[in-house]
Amino acid sequence: MAKKLDVKDRKILYELDVNSRQTNSEIAKKVGLSKQVVGFRIKRLIKEKLISFFYSIIDISKLGFTVHKNFLRLQNLDKGKEKELIDFLVNHPNIVWVASCDGKFDLAFGTWAKDMVFLDKTITELNKKFGEYITERQITTIIRGDYFVRDYLISREKPSPYRESFFGAVPSPVKMDKHDWEILVLLGKNSRITAVDISKEVKLSVDAIAERIKKLEKSGVIKHYNIVPNESKYPYLHYKVLIGFRNISEDREKSLKEYCRTNPNIVYIVKSLGPWEFEIDLEVENAEQSREIMRDIKTKFNNILKDYSVLHIYQVHKYNFCPSIQSPTNKEMPPYYSPPFGRRDA
């Protein structure tokens, strides 16, 4: 059952979405509460499972990878077998995102790959275990993904300034050593883990950790830090719209992106290569609000929209775009870490 959020909870969630590595003290100054109360409320939001992940937005192209999304329609799958499939995807080292949905597809997941042969190995492994349950599959390659601030949480009259929170598809690896990888893995699991806790794992000083994080940010490996809500508890519905274009020009595409950036309920967009060219993620209070937004999009962009499908994302099971498990094809990766939620109570 979805939880109710008061004004202060929404302001705290908004600040965590702007930058989830902010300390409790920094957030307290912005929301008009004490550091202690902010810490208590964040702990409560975690305990009540409104937040699934504190997420580090990582440009995976800077690590030498591309991301490919798979959308599956399933058949003859009972509840136990469905859990087995989801667990397989969540625990697979090459899978970065897993979500259950209603609509044209039942399950969606993203996988990173160095090349198409690498991708094929991952898909082949899935097919061997669960191919008999997959009645349809569509695969898209992400060209670019853009994240936007959740302005709807605080009813901003004007949209938040655009932030460079995106990842691309052209592999351009940044030079990183073992310690950089270890830090990135920890931040990939939990963006609020403290430099102190990271230093204990990586065996470097707190100052050295802070300097390396700054380097990862400056190089564009880490773009931003935000949150991933838990759809089963979060009091907003999550829809993903898959859009096909016709006769689209560069100017009209820019106009659509700007529309998405300035709409407070659109939190993420993807330009992709595959059976559709664009994805829009909405978080809304109810289905009617989603329909209103889509009516507006169809009216404003009727000359370029060919078709679209709407998926209701009702549970995100995994969200971590940092390759983190050592494997025979990826030996430079550090070992996998699973730290608890870190505290940012300075």
C-alpha positions in Angstrom: 0.0 0.0 0.0 1.3 3.5 -0.9 2.3 5.7 1.9 1.3 9.3 2.4 3.9 12.0 2.3 3.7 15.3 4.2 5.3 18.6 2.9 8.5 18.0 4.8 8.9 14.4 3.5 8.4 15.7 -0.1 11.0 18.4 0.4 13.5 15.9 1.8 12.9 13.5 -1.0 13.3 16.4 -3.5 16.7 17.4 -2.0 17.8 13.7 -2.1 16.8 13.6 -5.7 18.8 16.8 -6.4 21.8 15.3 -4.7 21.5 12.2 -2.6 25.1 12.6 -1.2 24.1 15.8 0.6 24.6 15.5 4.4 21.7 15.7 6.8 22.9 19.1 7.9 22.9 20.4 4.3 19.4 19.1 3.7 18.2 20.5 7.1 19.1 24.1 6.1 17.1 23.8 2.9 14.0 22.2 4.3 13.8 24.2 7.6 14.3 21.3 10.0 17.0 20.2 12.4 19.8 17.8 11.4 18.4 15.3 13.8 14.8 15.4 12.5 16.1 15.1 8.9 18.1 12.1 9.9 15.1 10.6 11.6 12.8 11.2 8.6 15.3 9.7 6.1 15.6 6.6 8.3 11.8 6.3 8.4 11.6 6.7 4.6 14.1 3.8 4.3 12.3 1.7 7.0 9.0 2.2 5.3 10.6 1.2 2.0 9.6 4.3 0.1 13.1 4.5 -1.3 14.5 1.5 -3.1 18.0 2.9 -3.9 20.2 5.9 -3.4 21.5 5.9 -6.9 24.8 7.2 -8.5 24.1 8.2 -12.1 27.1 6.7 -13.9 27.9 7.3 -17.5 28.6 3.7 -18.5 30.2 4.8 -21.8 33.1 6.2 -19.8 33.7 2.6 -18.6 33.7 1.3 -22.1 30.2 -0.2 -22.3 26.8 0.3 -23.9 23.4 -0.5 -22.4 20.8 -2.6 -24.2 17.2 -2.9 -22.9 15.2 -6.1 -23.3 11.4 -6.0 -23.0 9.8 -9.4 -22.5 6.2 -10.8 -22.9 6.0 -14.0 -20.8 3.8 -17.1 -21.0 3.0 -20.2 -18.8 4.9 -18.6 -15.9 3.6 -19.3 -12.4 4.5 -17.1 -9.4 7.4 -19.3 -8.3 9.0 -19.4 -11.8 8.6 -15.7 -12.2 10.5 -15.1 -9.0 13.2 -17.5 -10.2 13.5 -15.5 -13.4 13.6 -12.1 -11.6 16.2 -13.4 -9.1 18.3 -14.7 -12.0 18.3 -11.2 -13.6 18.9 -9.3 -10.3 21.9 -11.5 -9.4 23.4 -11.6 -12.9 26.6 -9.6 -13.2 25.8 -8.2 -16.6 22.3 -6.9 -15.8 22.0 -3.3 -14.6 18.2 -2.7 -14.3 15.2 -5.0 -13.8 11.5 -4.0 -13.7 8.2 -5.7 -13.6 5.4 -4.0 -15.7 1.9 -4.2 -16.9 1.0 -3.5 -20.6 2.4 -4.8 -23.8 5.3 -6.4 -21.8 5.6 -8.1 -18.5 9.3 -7.7 -17.7 12.0 -5.3 -18.7 15.8 -5.4 -18.0 18.9 -3.6 -19.2 22.3 -5.3 -19.8 25.7 -3.7 -20.3 28.0 -5.1 -23.0 31.4 -4.3 -24.5 30.3 -5.6 -27.9 27.5 -7.5 -29.5 29.2 -10.9 -28.9 29.2 -10.1 -25.2 25.5 -9.2 -25.4 24.7 -12.4 -27.2 26.3 -14.5 -24.5 24.1 -12.8 -21.8 20.9 -13.3 -23.9 21.9 -16.9 -24.8 22.3 -17.7 -21.1 18.9 -16.3 -20.3 17.3 -18.2 -23.2 18.8 -21.5 -22.0 17.2 -21.1 -18.6 13.9 -19.4 -19.4 13.4 -19.3 -23.2 10.3 -21.5 -23.0 8.6 -18.8 -21.0 9.4 -15.9 -23.4 6.8 -15.4 -26.1 8.0 -12.1 -27.4 11.2 -10.0 -27.0 12.1 -6.5 -28.2 15.7 -5.2 -27.8 16.7 -1.5 -27.9 20.2 0.1 -27.6 20.3 3.2 -25.5 21.9 6.1 -27.4 21.4 8.6 -24.6 19.5 8.6 -21.3 18.7 11.9 -19.5 17.5 12.3 -15.9 15.4 15.2 -14.6 14.8 16.5 -11.1 11.4 15.4 -9.5 10.0 18.9 -9.5 6.5 17.5 -8.8 7.5 16.8 -5.2 7.6 20.5 -4.3 5.3 22.0 -7.0 7.9 24.3 -8.5 6.4 27.0 -10.6 9.5 27.0 -12.8 11.5 23.9 -13.8 14.8 23.2 -12.0 17.8 24.3 -14.0 18.9 21.5 -16.4 21.6 19.3 -14.9 24.0 17.2 -16.9 22.7 13.9 -15.6 23.0 11.6 -18.6 24.8 8.7 -20.0 25.7 7.9 -23.6 26.4 5.1 -26.0 29.8 5.9 -27.5 32.4 4.0 -25.5 35.1 6.4 -24.4 36.8 4.8 -21.4 38.4 6.9 -18.7 41.6 5.7 -17.1 40.9 4.3 -13.7 42.9 2.2 -11.3 41.8 -0.5 -8.9 40.9 1.9 -6.1 38.8 4.0 -8.4 36.9 0.9 -9.5 36.4 -0.1 -5.8 35.0 3.4 -5.0 32.7 3.4 -8.0 31.3 0.0 -7.1 30.5 1.1 -3.6 28.9 4.4 -4.8 27.0 2.3 -7.5 25.4 0.3 -4.7 24.6 3.2 -2.4 25.3 6.9 -3.3 24.9 7.9 0.4 27.7 5.7 1.7 30.1 8.0 3.6 33.8 8.6 2.7 34.6 7.1 6.1 32.9 3.8 5.3 34.4 3.8 1.8 37.9 4.3 3.3 37.4 1.2 5.5 36.6 -0.9 2.4 39.2 0.5 0.0 42.0 1.0 2.6 42.7 4.6 1.7 42.5 7.7 3.8 39.2 9.7 3.9 40.9 12.6 2.1 42.2 10.3 -0.6 38.6 8.9 -1.1 37.1 12.4 -1.3 39.7 13.4 -3.9 39.1 10.3 -6.0 35.3 10.9 -5.9 35.9 14.4 -7.2 38.1 13.0 -10.0 35.3 10.6 -11.0 32.8 13.4 -11.1 35.1 15.8 -13.0 35.9 13.1 -15.6 32.2 12.5 -16.2 32.1 9.0 -14.9 29.8 10.0 -12.1 27.1 12.5 -13.4 24.9 12.9 -10.3 23.3 11.3 -7.3 19.6 10.8 -6.9 17.0 8.4 -5.7 15.0 5.4 -7.0 11.6 5.2 -5.3 9.9 1.9 -4.4 6.8 1.8 -6.6 4.9 -0.6 -4.3 5.1 2.0 -1.5 5.6 5.3 -3.3 2.4 7.4 -3.6 3.0 8.1 -7.3 2.4 5.8 -10.3 5.4 5.1 -12.7 4.6 4.8 -16.4 7.1 4.2 -19.2 6.0 5.4 -22.7 7.6 3.8 -25.7 7.4 6.1 -28.7 7.9 5.5 -32.4 8.6 8.6 -34.6 7.8 9.5 -38.3 9.4 12.3 -40.2 11.2 13.7 -37.2 13.6 16.5 -37.6 16.4 17.6 -35.3 14.5 20.7 -34.3 11.3 18.7 -33.4 13.4 16.2 -31.4 14.9 19.1 -29.5 11.5 20.5 -28.9 10.2 17.2 -27.5 13.3 16.9 -25.2 12.7 20.4 -23.9 9.0 19.6 -23.3 10.1 16.6 -21.3 12.7 18.6 -19.4 10.2 21.3 -18.3 7.4 18.9 -17.4 7.6 18.3 -13.6 6.2 14.8 -13.9 8.7 13.5 -16.5 11.7 12.2 -14.7 13.7 10.3 -17.4 13.9 10.1 -21.1 15.8 7.8 -23.5 16.8 8.1 -27.1 17.2 4.6 -28.4 17.8 2.4 -31.5 15.3 -0.4 -32.0 11.6 -0.9 -32.6 10.9 2.5 -31.1 13.1 5.6 -30.9 12.2 7.3 -27.6 11.1 6.5 -24.0 9.5 8.8 -21.5 9.2 7.9 -17.8 6.4 9.6 -15.9 5.6 9.7 -12.2 2.1 10.9 -11.6 -0.6 10.9 -8.9 -3.1 8.9 -10.9 -3.8 7.3 -14.3 -5.8 10.4 -15.4 -2.8 12.7 -15.0 -0.8 10.3 -17.2 -3.5 10.4 -19.8 -3.6 14.2 -19.7 0.2 14.4 -20.3 -0.1 12.0 -23.2 -3.0 14.0 -24.7 -0.8 17.1 -24.5 2.2 15.3 -26.1 0.0 13.9 -28.9 -1.5 17.4 -29.6 1.8 19.3 -29.6 3.8 16.6 -31.5 1.2 15.0 -33.7 3.3 15.6 -36.8 6.1 13.3 -35.6 4.4 10.7 -33.4 3.8 7.4 -35.3 2.7 5.2 -32.4 3.3 4.6 -28.7 2.8 2.0 -26.0 2.4 2.7 -22.3 3.8 0.4 -19.6 3.0 0.6 -15.9 6.2 0.0 -14.0 5.0 -1.5 -10.7 8.3 -2.7 -9.3 12.0 -2.0 -9.9 14.0 -4.9 -8.7 17.5 -3.7 -9.6 19.1 -0.3 -10.5 22.9 -0.2 -10.7 24.7 0.8 -13.9 28.1 0.1 -12.4 29.7 -3.2 -13.7 30.8 -4.7 -10.4 31.4 -8.4 -10.6 34.7 -10.0 -11.6 34.1 -12.4 -14.5 36.3 -14.3 -17.0 35.4 -11.7 -19.7 35.9 -8.7 -17.4 38.9 -9.4 -15.2 39.8 -5.8 -14.5 36.6 -5.4 -12.4 36.9 -5.3 -8.6 35.1 -7.7 -6.4 31.4 -7.2 -5.7 30.4 -5.2 -2.6 27.1 -5.1 -0.9 27.3 -2.3 1.7 24.3 -1.3 3.9 22.6 2.1 3.5 25.3 4.6 4.6 24.6 7.5 6.9 25.2 11.1 5.8 24.7 12.7 9.2 27.5 15.2 9.3 
